[in-house]
């Protein structure tokens, strides 16, 4: 087999051999992309990832599982709060998707058996991991990382030749002349950063900064009435704007549940996780206080941050210092712990930084503060009859479940508030992990799904069926119930909805511009662009179009009229509204990332990867149907039963 050239964030090289794009979709049938192949192995790699996380925590070091080496004096292991155990792409960053691609590459290498692999990239971490993979498969490897223009000229003037992409029996992960010096400097920095004394200084600095920049913005102490009732945990301040103007609390995560609460006959304790940047805290505290003026006397609202006392902060700092000290002693074992299941792939270069942040960095300090705050809050509010969170099974929920269970709460539930997508890994758990009692103590008695699709996904993942249930959807319920299907008329316009994320918005507009140059489809003459209110796209339009399409403003619903085809970023919730209205939906697939679209599973939804696919989609337009996407029983009887204490 000829050479395999892997191209990452660079123009395609002019060389002989098979080309495999690493960071983008291919625009023709003659060049492959790892992104297309990754989809073929996604389910298998996901199962391996869950097994990898379990194996990592259970890896034996000096005769004891790794998780035992991260225990606090009270016996609780902070392993359950690490970013690796959290499993979600948002916590692990882009390197997790790199791992999924590398595992796919391993399958391809075993299949095609190239004579050697040449990586065209400046990514040192990727090169090192790929080099070790090829070495284990006995495939020669070479990286071509071109020098900057000025550096290239200087090297040539000194008589040096630049790296070439020719067959080489030597397997090396960089041929750049300065790479050796960079690696020496990187090793020196890692060694210095790993020093326990420096770790102690870093943890102390992070604790002080958090107290100064975050905790100091919240009230000195919470106002909590110690009485058993209903404890509801949720993010704040994602609230209904119209209700907020009237100083009425109505969370978008809970929607119509607010109408049921006054009839449940129990005191209500709202426990808030502040979801905005810290500088928004004073404004959100005033909003919370205004809401409290219109709540019944047996209701209170508390932020996690205001539950952390100075004494508690000191305890959190000491806990972080202890874990950082212990974690420093595990460093020599890490490469062996990060071997991918049933694979030659070792992911240590890609996950070492994330592990360090979890056990010696900002994440560690944040988790210790959260643990301290939740313990103090539960001590103040006391054991409750029922605990329910608007759930993504995040760390704060699991800590809340654990503390309330320790206090004697008998009804601990998690209610899915959004959707469960194939890459929402925190919902999926290796079956072997369920055999660990300490993990089970962090989980709810029952996880309530809001759709049959979510229920089946959780069941397939190995979540115990006796711990699964169904509730009417709360978040997005207005879209699902108040968006009547529009009459069928000929399609006459395209409504483009861009998201808050700049990269996603630019990609969608780029595909649109390319498609308009490729095709004279009649719909291209009537394109309207509705940008996210927090991300103007004027400069992007001037860059991409000679005559930019028209911009529209106002509520997105006002522009979803009969005859509209919706083109949207996969990262925006606009797609769900389009589906609920029965409009055709074309979503631009995420490039070089997991598919996090909330419309996965909706019949008729079309995803496109390039301009040619977008043009083809416009010639085969079909309406979408999301009428049964969520559980939307009229009157919400399941929620009534749950809040009234009935078992089902």
TADAVEN-V16150 format. One record per pair of residues at least 12 apart in sequence whose ideal C-beta (glycine too) atoms are under 10 Angstrom apart, sorted by the first residue. I is the first residue (numbers start at 1). J is the second residue. Records with the same first field share a line. If there is no record, write none. Layout:
BEGIN
I=J + J
END
This chain:
BEGIN
1=17 + 18 + 109 + 111 + 112 + 113 + 114 + 115 + 116 + 139
2=16 + 17 + 18 + 112 + 114 + 115 + 116 + 167
3=15 + 16 + 17 + 18 + 19 + 114 + 115 + 116 + 117 + 118 + 140 + 142 + 165 + 166 + 167
4=17 + 18 + 19 + 20 + 32 + 105 + 108 + 109 + 112 + 113 + 114 + 115 + 116 + 117 + 118 + 119 + 134 + 139 + 141
5=17 + 18 + 19 + 20 + 21 + 114 + 116 + 117 + 118 + 119 + 120 + 144 + 165
6=18 + 19 + 20 + 21 + 22 + 23 + 34 + 101 + 105 + 114 + 117 + 118 + 119 + 120 + 121 + 126 + 127 + 130 + 141 + 143
7=19 + 20 + 21 + 22 + 23 + 24 + 31 + 33 + 34 + 118 + 119 + 120 + 121 + 144
8=20 + 21 + 22 + 23 + 24 + 34 + 98 + 101 + 119 + 120 + 121 + 122 + 123 + 126 + 127 + 130 + 143 + 592
9=22 + 23 + 24 + 120 + 121 + 122 + 123 + 126 + 592
10=22 + 23 + 119 + 120 + 121 + 122 + 144 + 145 + 146
11=120
12=26 + 31 + 120
13=118 + 120 + 144 + 146 + 165
14=165
15=118 + 120 + 144 + 164 + 165 + 166
16=165
17=114 + 115 + 116 + 117 + 118 + 165 + 167
18=31 + 32 + 108 + 112 + 114
19=31 + 32 + 33 + 118 + 120
20=32 + 33 + 34 + 37 + 105 + 108 + 112 + 114 + 117 + 119
21=33 + 34 + 35 + 36 + 592
22=34 + 35 + 98 + 101 + 102 + 105 + 119 + 120 + 121 + 123 + 126 + 130 + 592
23=35 + 98 + 101 + 121 + 123 + 126 + 591 + 592
24=507 + 591 + 592 + 609 + 610
25=589 + 591 + 592 + 608 + 609 + 610 + 613
26=609 + 610
27=514 + 609 + 610 + 611 + 612 + 613
28=610 + 612
29=612
32=108
33=101 + 591 + 592 + 609 + 610
34=100 + 101 + 102 + 104 + 105 + 108 + 592
35=97 + 101 + 104 + 589 + 590 + 591 + 592 + 593 + 609
36=104 + 609
37=101 + 104 + 105 + 107 + 108 + 111
38=97 + 100 + 101 + 102 + 103 + 104 + 105 + 107 + 592 + 594
39=100 + 104 + 422 + 589 + 595
40=104 + 107
41=100 + 101 + 103 + 104 + 105 + 106 + 107 + 108
42=100 + 103 + 104 + 422 + 423 + 594 + 595
43=422 + 460
44=103 + 104 + 107 + 342
45=99 + 100 + 101 + 102 + 103 + 104 + 107 + 340 + 343
46=87 + 100 + 422 + 423 + 425 + 428 + 461 + 594
47=341 + 428 + 430 + 431 + 461 + 462
48=99 + 100 + 103 + 340 + 341 + 342 + 343 + 345 + 430
49=87 + 92 + 96 + 99 + 100 + 103 + 340 + 341 + 347 + 425 + 428 + 430
50=87 + 341 + 425 + 428 + 429 + 430 + 431 + 432 + 433 + 461 + 462
51=340 + 341 + 342 + 430 + 431 + 432 + 433
52=84 + 87 + 99 + 103 + 337 + 338 + 339 + 340 + 341 + 343 + 345 + 347 + 351 + 430
53=82 + 84 + 85 + 86 + 87 + 425 + 428 + 429 + 430 + 433
54=85 + 341 + 429 + 430 + 431 + 432 + 433 + 434 + 435 + 436 + 439
55=337 + 338 + 339 + 340 + 341 + 430 + 432
56=79 + 82 + 84 + 85 + 334 + 337 + 338 + 339 + 347 + 351 + 355
57=70 + 77 + 79 + 80 + 82 + 84 + 85 + 337 + 430 + 433 + 436 + 439
58=79 + 337 + 430 + 432 + 433 + 436
59=330 + 333 + 334 + 336 + 337 + 338 + 339
60=333 + 337
61=329 + 330 + 332 + 333 + 336 + 337
62=329 + 330 + 333
65=77 + 79 + 436
66=79 + 327 + 330 + 333 + 334 + 337
67=79 + 80 + 82 + 85 + 436 + 438 + 439
68=326 + 438
69=323 + 326 + 327 + 329 + 330 + 333 + 359
70=82 + 322 + 323 + 326 + 327 + 330 + 358 + 359 + 364
71=322 + 323 + 326 + 438
72=315 + 318 + 319 + 320 + 322 + 323 + 368 + 371
73=315 + 318 + 319 + 322
74=319 + 371 + 375
75=438
76=319 + 371 + 375 + 399 + 402 + 438 + 441 + 442
77=323 + 436 + 438 + 439
78=319 + 320 + 322 + 323 + 326 + 327 + 358 + 359 + 364 + 367 + 368 + 371
79=323 + 358 + 359 + 438 + 439
80=367 + 395 + 398 + 399 + 402 + 436 + 438 + 439 + 441 + 442
81=323 + 358 + 363 + 364 + 366 + 367 + 368 + 370 + 371 + 395 + 396 + 398 + 399 + 442
82=323 + 327 + 354 + 355 + 357 + 358 + 359 + 363 + 364 + 367 + 395
83=96 + 351 + 354 + 355 + 357 + 358 + 359 + 361 + 363 + 364 + 367 + 395
84=96 + 337 + 338 + 351 + 354 + 355 + 358 + 359
85=358 + 395 + 398 + 426 + 429 + 433 + 439
86=354 + 358 + 363 + 367 + 393 + 394 + 395 + 398 + 425 + 426
87=393 + 424 + 425 + 426 + 427 + 428 + 429 + 430
88=392 + 393 + 394 + 423 + 424 + 425 + 426 + 427 + 594
89=423 + 424 + 425 + 426 + 593 + 594 + 596
90=392 + 424 + 426 + 596
91=354 + 357 + 358 + 363 + 394 + 395 + 425 + 426
92=350 + 351 + 354 + 425
93=350 + 351 + 353 + 354 + 357
94=350 + 592 + 593 + 594
95=125 + 126 + 129 + 347 + 349 + 350 + 351 + 352 + 353 + 354
96=347 + 350 + 351 + 354 + 423 + 425 + 593 + 594
97=423 + 590 + 592 + 593 + 594
98=123 + 125 + 126 + 129 + 130 + 347 + 349 + 350 + 592
99=129 + 338 + 340 + 345 + 347 + 350 + 351
100=423 + 594
101=126 + 130 + 592
102=126 + 129 + 130 + 133 + 340 + 343 + 345 + 346 + 347 + 350
103=133 + 340 + 341 + 342 + 343 + 345 + 347
105=117 + 129 + 130 + 133 + 134 + 345
106=130 + 133 + 134 + 136 + 137 + 340 + 343 + 344 + 345
107=343
109=130 + 133 + 134 + 137 + 139 + 344
110=137 + 139 + 344
113=137 + 139
114=134 + 137 + 139 + 140
115=139 + 140 + 167
116=134 + 139 + 140 + 141 + 142 + 165 + 166 + 167 + 168 + 169 + 171
117=130 + 131 + 133 + 134 + 137 + 139 + 140 + 141 + 142 + 143 + 171
118=140 + 141 + 142 + 143 + 144 + 163 + 164 + 165 + 166 + 167 + 168
119=131 + 134 + 141 + 142 + 143 + 144 + 145 + 165 + 173 + 174
120=142 + 143 + 144 + 145 + 146 + 165
121=143 + 144 + 145 + 146 + 174
122=143 + 144 + 145 + 146 + 147 + 148 + 174 + 176
123=143 + 145
124=143 + 145 + 173 + 174 + 176 + 179 + 182 + 183 + 186 + 349
125=173 + 349 + 350 + 352 + 353
126=143 + 173 + 349 + 350
127=141 + 142 + 143 + 144 + 145 + 172 + 173 + 174 + 175 + 176 + 179 + 349
128=143 + 173 + 174 + 183 + 348 + 349 + 350
129=173 + 345 + 346 + 347 + 348 + 349 + 350
130=143 + 173 + 345 + 349
131=143 + 171 + 172 + 173 + 174 + 349
132=171 + 173 + 335 + 344 + 345 + 346 + 347 + 348 + 349
133=340 + 343 + 344 + 345 + 346 + 347
134=171 + 173 + 344
135=171 + 172 + 173 + 344
136=343 + 344 + 345 + 346
137=344 + 345
138=171
139=171
140=167 + 168 + 169 + 170 + 171 + 172
141=168 + 170 + 171 + 172 + 173
142=163 + 164 + 165 + 166 + 167 + 168 + 170 + 171 + 172 + 173 + 174 + 175
143=163 + 165 + 172 + 173 + 174 + 175 + 176 + 179
144=162 + 163 + 164 + 165 + 166 + 174 + 175 + 176
145=163 + 173 + 174 + 175 + 176 + 178 + 179
146=162 + 163 + 176
147=160 + 162 + 163 + 176 + 177 + 178
151=176 + 177 + 178
155=177 + 178
158=177
160=177
161=177
162=175 + 176 + 177
163=175 + 176 + 177 + 179
173=349
190=331 + 352 + 353 + 356
191=331
193=356 + 360 + 361
194=327 + 328 + 331 + 356 + 360
195=328
196=321 + 324 + 325 + 327 + 328 + 329 + 360
198=328 + 360
199=320 + 321 + 324 + 325 + 327 + 328 + 356 + 359 + 360 + 361 + 364
200=320 + 321 + 324 + 325 + 328 + 360
202=320 + 324 + 360 + 361 + 362 + 364 + 365
203=317 + 318 + 319 + 320 + 321 + 322 + 323 + 324 + 325 + 360 + 361 + 362 + 364 + 365 + 368
204=317 + 320 + 321 + 365
205=365
206=317 + 320 + 360 + 361 + 362 + 363 + 364 + 365 + 366 + 368 + 369
207=313 + 314 + 316 + 317 + 318 + 320 + 321 + 365 + 368 + 369
208=313 + 317 + 365
209=362 + 365
210=278 + 305 + 308 + 313 + 316 + 317 + 362 + 365 + 366 + 368 + 369
211=308 + 310 + 313 + 316 + 317 + 369
213=278 + 279 + 281
214=274 + 277 + 278 + 281 + 305 + 308 + 366 + 369
215=278 + 281 + 305 + 306 + 308 + 309 + 310 + 312 + 313 + 369 + 373
216=278 + 281 + 305
217=274 + 278 + 279 + 280 + 281 + 282 + 284 + 285 + 303 + 305 + 306
218=274 + 278 + 281 + 282 + 284 + 285 + 303 + 304 + 305 + 306 + 307 + 308
219=285 + 288 + 289 + 302 + 303 + 305 + 306
220=306 + 309 + 310
221=306 + 307 + 309 + 376 + 380
222=271 + 300 + 301 + 302 + 303 + 304 + 305 + 306 + 307 + 308 + 373 + 376 + 377 + 380 + 381
223=289 + 292 + 300 + 301 + 302 + 306 + 380
224=269 + 271 + 300 + 301 + 302 + 306 + 307 + 376 + 377 + 379 + 380 + 381 + 382
225=267 + 269 + 297 + 298 + 299 + 300 + 380 + 381 + 382
226=267 + 269 + 379 + 380 + 381 + 382 + 383
227=266 + 267 + 269 + 298 + 300 + 381 + 382 + 384
228=266 + 267 + 269 + 381 + 382 + 383 + 384 + 385 + 386 + 408 + 409
229=264 + 265 + 266 + 267 + 268 + 269 + 298 + 299 + 300 + 381 + 382 + 384 + 385 + 386
230=261 + 264 + 265 + 266 + 267 + 268 + 269 + 270 + 298 + 299 + 384 + 385 + 386 + 387 + 388 + 411 + 642 + 643 + 645
231=266 + 267 + 268 + 269 + 270 + 271 + 302 + 377 + 378 + 381 + 382 + 383 + 384 + 385 + 386 + 387 + 388 + 389 + 400 + 404 + 409 + 412
232=251 + 253 + 254 + 257 + 261 + 268 + 269 + 270 + 271 + 272 + 299 + 301 + 384 + 386 + 387 + 388 + 389 + 390 + 415 + 643
233=269 + 270 + 271 + 272 + 273 + 304 + 374 + 377 + 387 + 388 + 389 + 390 + 391 + 394 + 396 + 397 + 399 + 400 + 401 + 404 + 414
234=251 + 252 + 253 + 254 + 270 + 271 + 272 + 273 + 275 + 388 + 389 + 390 + 391 + 397 + 415 + 417
235=251 + 252 + 253 + 272 + 273 + 274 + 275 + 276 + 389 + 390 + 392 + 394 + 396 + 417
236=249 + 251 + 253 + 270 + 271 + 272 + 273 + 274 + 275 + 276 + 284 + 285 + 287 + 288 + 291 + 301 + 303 + 304
237=249 + 251 + 252 + 272 + 274 + 275 + 276 + 280 + 283 + 284 + 285 + 287 + 288 + 291
238=251 + 252 + 253 + 254 + 275 + 276 + 390 + 417 + 475
239=251 + 252 + 253 + 254 + 284 + 287 + 288 + 291
240=252 + 254 + 255 + 258 + 478
243=258 + 291 + 294
244=287 + 290 + 291
246=290 + 294
247=287 + 289 + 290 + 291 + 292 + 293 + 294 + 295
248=290 + 291 + 294 + 295
249=270 + 287 + 288 + 290 + 291 + 292 + 294 + 295 + 299 + 301
250=291
251=270 + 272 + 390 + 417 + 474 + 475
252=390 + 417 + 474 + 475 + 476 + 477 + 478
253=389 + 390 + 391 + 415 + 417 + 418 + 474 + 475 + 476
254=270 + 388 + 390 + 415 + 417 + 474 + 475 + 477 + 639
255=417 + 472 + 473 + 474 + 475 + 476 + 477 + 478 + 481 + 636
256=472 + 473 + 474 + 477 + 478 + 481 + 635 + 636 + 639
257=388 + 390 + 415 + 471 + 472 + 474 + 477 + 636 + 639 + 640 + 642 + 643
258=474
259=636 + 639
260=635 + 636 + 639 + 640 + 642 + 643 + 644
261=295 + 296 + 299 + 639 + 643
262=295 + 296 + 299
263=640 + 643 + 644
264=385 + 386 + 639 + 640 + 642 + 643 + 644 + 645
265=298 + 643 + 644 + 645
266=298 + 384 + 385 + 386 + 643 + 644 + 645
267=296 + 297 + 298 + 299 + 300 + 381 + 384 + 385
268=295 + 296 + 298 + 299 + 300 + 301 + 643
269=298 + 299 + 300 + 301 + 302 + 377 + 380 + 381 + 382 + 384 + 387
270=288 + 291 + 292 + 295 + 299 + 300 + 301 + 302 + 303
271=300 + 301 + 302 + 303 + 304 + 307 + 373 + 374 + 377 + 378 + 381 + 387 + 389 + 396 + 400
272=284 + 288 + 301 + 302 + 303 + 304 + 305 + 306
273=303 + 304 + 305 + 370 + 389 + 390 + 394 + 396 + 397 + 400
274=288 + 303 + 304 + 305 + 306
278=305
281=303 + 305 + 306
284=303
285=303 + 305 + 306
288=301 + 302 + 303
289=301
300=380 + 381
302=373 + 377 + 380 + 381
303=373 + 377
304=369 + 370 + 372 + 373 + 374 + 376 + 377 + 396 + 399 + 400
305=369 + 370 + 373
306=373 + 376 + 377
307=369 + 370 + 372 + 373 + 374 + 375 + 376 + 377 + 378 + 379 + 380 + 381
308=369 + 370 + 371 + 372 + 373 + 374 + 375 + 376 + 377
309=372 + 373 + 376
311=372 + 376
312=368 + 369 + 371 + 372 + 373 + 375 + 376
313=368 + 369 + 372 + 373
314=372
315=368 + 369 + 371 + 372 + 375 + 376
316=364 + 365 + 366 + 367 + 368 + 369 + 370 + 371 + 372 + 373 + 375
317=365 + 368 + 369 + 372
318=368
319=364 + 365 + 367 + 368 + 369 + 371 + 372
320=359 + 360 + 361 + 364 + 365 + 366 + 367 + 368 + 369
321=364 + 365 + 368
322=368
323=358 + 359 + 360 + 364 + 365 + 367 + 368
324=356 + 359 + 360 + 361 + 364 + 365
325=359 + 360
326=359
327=355 + 356 + 358 + 359 + 360 + 364
328=356 + 359 + 360
330=355 + 359
331=352 + 355 + 356 + 359 + 360
334=348 + 351 + 352 + 355 + 356
335=347 + 348 + 349 + 352
336=348
337=351 + 355
338=350 + 351 + 352 + 355
341=430
363=395
366=395
367=395 + 396 + 399
370=395 + 396 + 399 + 400
371=395 + 396 + 399 + 402 + 403
372=399
373=396 + 399
374=395 + 396 + 397 + 398 + 399 + 400 + 401 + 402 + 403 + 404
375=399 + 400 + 402 + 403 + 406
376=403
377=399 + 400 + 403
378=399 + 400 + 402 + 403 + 404 + 405 + 406 + 407 + 409
379=403 + 407
381=403 + 404 + 407
382=404 + 407 + 408 + 409
383=403 + 404 + 405 + 406 + 407 + 408 + 409 + 410
384=404 + 407 + 408 + 409 + 410 + 411 + 412
385=409 + 410 + 411 + 645
386=404 + 409 + 410 + 411 + 412 + 413 + 445 + 642 + 643 + 645
387=400 + 401 + 403 + 404 + 405 + 409 + 410 + 411 + 412 + 413 + 414 + 444 + 445
388=411 + 412 + 413 + 414 + 415 + 444 + 448 + 471 + 639 + 642 + 643
389=401 + 412 + 413 + 414 + 415 + 417 + 444
390=414 + 415 + 416 + 417 + 418 + 474 + 475
391=413 + 414 + 415 + 416 + 417 + 418 + 427 + 444 + 447 + 448 + 449
392=414 + 416 + 417 + 418 + 420 + 424 + 426 + 427
393=414 + 416 + 424 + 426 + 427 + 428 + 429 + 442 + 443 + 444 + 447 + 463
394=414 + 426
395=426 + 442
397=412 + 414 + 442 + 443 + 444
398=414 + 439 + 441 + 442 + 443 + 444
399=442
400=412 + 414 + 442 + 444
401=413 + 414 + 441 + 442 + 443 + 444 + 445
402=438 + 441 + 442 + 443
405=440 + 441 + 442 + 443 + 444 + 445
406=441
409=445
410=445
411=444 + 445 + 446 + 642 + 645 + 647
412=443 + 444 + 445 + 446
413=444 + 445 + 446 + 447 + 448 + 469 + 471 + 642
414=443 + 444 + 445 + 446 + 447 + 448 + 449 + 467 + 469
415=444 + 446 + 447 + 448 + 449 + 450 + 469 + 471 + 472 + 473 + 474 + 475 + 639 + 642
416=447 + 448 + 449 + 450 + 451 + 454 + 455 + 458 + 470 + 471 + 473 + 474 + 475 + 631
417=450 + 473 + 474 + 475 + 476
418=450 + 454 + 473 + 474 + 475 + 476 + 573 + 598
419=450 + 451 + 453 + 454 + 457 + 473 + 475 + 476 + 573 + 576 + 596 + 597 + 598 + 599 + 600 + 601 + 629 + 630
420=449 + 450 + 451 + 453 + 454 + 455 + 456 + 457 + 458 + 461 + 598 + 600 + 601
421=454 + 457 + 570 + 594 + 595 + 596 + 597 + 598 + 599 + 600 + 601
422=457 + 594 + 595 + 596 + 597 + 600 + 601
423=590 + 593 + 594 + 595 + 596 + 597 + 600
424=454 + 457 + 594 + 596 + 600
425=461 + 594
427=447 + 449 + 454 + 457 + 458 + 461 + 463
428=457 + 458 + 460 + 461 + 462 + 463
429=443 + 458 + 461 + 462 + 463 + 464
430=461 + 462
431=461 + 462 + 463 + 464
432=462
433=462
434=462 + 463 + 464 + 467
440=464 + 467
443=463 + 464 + 467
444=467 + 469
445=466 + 467 + 469
446=464 + 466 + 467 + 468 + 469 + 471 + 642 + 647 + 648
447=463 + 464 + 467 + 468 + 469 + 471
448=468 + 469 + 470 + 471 + 472 + 631 + 638 + 639 + 642
449=463 + 468 + 469 + 470 + 471 + 473 + 630 + 631
450=470 + 471 + 472 + 473 + 474 + 475 + 476 + 477 + 480 + 629 + 630 + 631 + 632
451=470 + 473 + 480 + 601 + 628 + 629 + 630 + 631 + 632
452=470 + 601 + 628 + 629 + 630 + 631
453=600 + 601 + 602 + 628 + 629 + 630
454=468 + 470 + 473 + 601 + 629 + 630 + 631
455=468 + 469 + 470 + 631
456=468 + 601
457=600 + 601
469=638 + 642 + 648
470=631 + 633 + 638 + 648
471=631 + 633 + 636 + 638 + 639 + 641 + 642
472=630 + 631 + 632 + 633 + 634 + 635 + 636 + 637 + 638 + 639 + 640 + 642
473=629 + 630 + 631 + 632 + 633 + 636
474=630 + 636 + 639
475=573 + 630
476=573 + 576 + 577 + 580 + 598 + 626 + 629 + 630
477=630 + 631 + 632 + 636
478=577 + 580
479=557 + 573 + 574 + 576 + 577 + 578 + 579 + 580 + 581 + 626 + 629 + 630
480=576 + 577 + 579 + 580 + 626 + 627 + 628 + 629 + 630 + 631 + 632
481=580 + 630 + 632 + 634
482=557 + 580
483=557 + 560 + 576 + 577 + 578 + 579 + 580 + 581 + 582 + 583 + 626
484=580 + 581 + 582
485=580 + 581 + 582 + 583 + 623 + 624 + 625 + 626 + 627
486=560 + 561 + 562 + 563 + 564 + 581 + 582 + 583 + 623
487=562 + 563 + 582
488=562 + 563 + 582 + 623
489=561 + 562 + 563 + 564
490=522 + 562 + 563
491=522 + 523 + 526 + 562 + 563 + 564 + 565 + 583 + 584 + 618 + 621 + 623
492=522 + 523 + 525 + 526 + 561 + 562 + 563 + 564 + 565
493=522 + 523 + 525 + 526 + 527 + 528 + 559 + 561 + 563 + 564 + 565 + 566
494=512 + 515 + 516 + 521 + 523 + 524 + 525 + 526 + 527 + 528 + 529 + 549 + 564 + 565 + 566 + 567 + 584 + 586 + 618
495=526 + 527 + 528 + 529 + 530 + 552 + 556 + 559 + 560 + 561 + 564 + 565 + 566 + 567 + 568 + 574 + 578 + 583
496=508 + 509 + 511 + 512 + 527 + 528 + 529 + 530 + 531 + 537 + 549 + 551 + 552 + 565 + 566 + 567 + 568 + 569 + 574 + 586 + 588
497=528 + 529 + 530 + 531 + 532 + 556 + 559 + 560 + 566 + 567 + 568 + 569 + 572 + 573 + 574 + 575 + 577 + 578 + 585 + 587
498=512 + 529 + 530 + 531 + 532 + 535 + 536 + 537 + 540 + 567 + 568 + 569 + 571 + 572 + 574 + 588
499=531 + 532 + 534 + 535 + 568 + 569 + 570 + 571 + 572 + 573 + 574 + 588
500=531 + 532 + 533 + 534 + 535 + 569 + 571 + 572
501=532 + 535 + 569 + 571 + 572 + 590
502=532 + 535 + 537 + 540
503=569 + 571 + 590 + 591 + 592 + 593
504=532 + 535 + 568 + 569 + 570 + 571 + 572 + 588 + 590 + 591 + 593 + 596
505=529 + 531 + 532 + 535 + 536 + 537 + 540 + 569 + 571 + 572 + 588
506=535 + 537 + 540 + 543 + 544 + 569
507=569 + 570 + 588 + 589 + 590 + 591 + 592
508=529 + 537 + 540 + 567 + 568 + 569 + 570 + 571 + 572 + 586 + 587 + 588 + 608 + 614
509=529 + 531 + 537 + 540 + 541 + 543 + 544 + 545 + 548 + 549 + 567 + 569 + 588
510=540 + 543 + 544 + 588 + 610 + 611
511=544 + 567 + 586 + 588 + 589 + 591 + 608 + 609 + 610 + 611 + 612 + 613 + 614 + 615
512=524 + 527 + 529 + 541 + 544 + 545 + 549 + 567 + 588 + 611 + 614
513=540 + 541 + 543 + 544 + 545 + 546 + 548 + 549 + 611
514=544 + 610 + 611 + 612 + 614 + 615
515=567 + 608 + 610 + 611 + 612 + 613 + 614 + 615 + 616 + 617 + 618
516=544 + 545 + 546 + 547 + 549 + 611 + 614 + 615
517=545 + 546 + 611
518=610 + 611 + 612 + 614 + 615
519=611 + 612 + 614 + 615 + 616 + 618 + 619
521=614 + 615 + 618 + 619
522=618
523=563 + 564 + 565 + 567 + 618 + 619 + 621
524=549 + 615 + 618
525=549
526=549 + 550 + 563 + 564 + 565
527=545 + 548 + 549 + 550 + 565 + 567
528=549 + 550 + 551 + 552 + 559 + 564
529=541 + 545 + 548 + 549 + 550 + 551 + 552 + 567
530=551 + 552 + 553 + 554 + 555 + 556 + 558 + 559 + 560 + 566 + 568 + 574
531=551 + 552 + 553
532=556 + 569 + 571 + 572 + 574
533=553 + 554 + 556
536=551
537=551
538=551
556=568 + 572 + 573 + 574 + 577 + 578
557=574 + 577 + 581
560=574 + 577 + 578 + 580 + 581 + 582 + 583
561=581 + 583
562=581 + 582 + 583
563=583
564=578 + 581 + 583 + 584
565=578 + 583 + 584 + 585 + 586 + 617 + 618 + 621 + 623
566=578 + 579 + 581 + 583 + 584 + 585 + 586 + 587 + 624
567=584 + 585 + 586 + 587 + 588 + 606 + 608 + 614 + 617 + 618
568=585 + 586 + 587 + 588 + 597 + 599
569=587 + 588 + 589 + 590 + 597
570=587 + 588 + 589 + 590 + 591 + 593 + 594 + 595 + 596 + 597 + 598 + 599 + 600 + 605 + 607
571=587 + 588 + 590 + 593 + 595 + 596 + 597 + 598
572=587 + 597 + 598
573=597 + 598 + 599
574=587 + 598 + 599
575=587 + 597 + 598 + 599 + 600 + 602 + 605 + 624 + 626
576=597 + 598 + 599 + 602 + 605 + 624 + 626 + 629 + 630
577=599 + 626
578=599 + 602 + 605 + 623 + 624 + 626
579=598 + 599 + 602 + 603 + 604 + 605 + 623 + 624 + 625 + 626 + 627 + 629
580=599 + 602 + 624 + 625 + 626 + 627 + 629 + 630
581=623 + 624 + 626
582=604 + 623 + 624 + 625 + 626 + 627
583=604 + 621 + 623 + 624
584=604 + 605 + 606 + 617 + 618 + 620 + 621 + 622 + 623 + 624
585=597 + 599 + 602 + 604 + 605 + 606 + 607 + 617 + 621 + 622 + 623 + 624 + 626
586=605 + 606 + 607 + 608 + 613 + 614 + 617 + 618 + 621 + 624
587=599 + 600 + 602 + 605 + 606 + 607 + 608 + 617
588=607 + 608 + 609 + 610 + 613 + 614
589=606 + 607 + 608 + 609 + 610 + 613
590=607 + 609
591=609 + 610
595=607
598=629
599=624 + 626 + 629
601=626 + 629
602=624 + 625 + 626 + 627 + 629
603=622 + 623 + 624 + 625 + 626 + 627 + 628 + 629
604=621 + 622 + 623 + 624 + 625 + 626
605=622 + 624 + 625 + 626
606=618 + 620 + 621 + 622 + 624
END
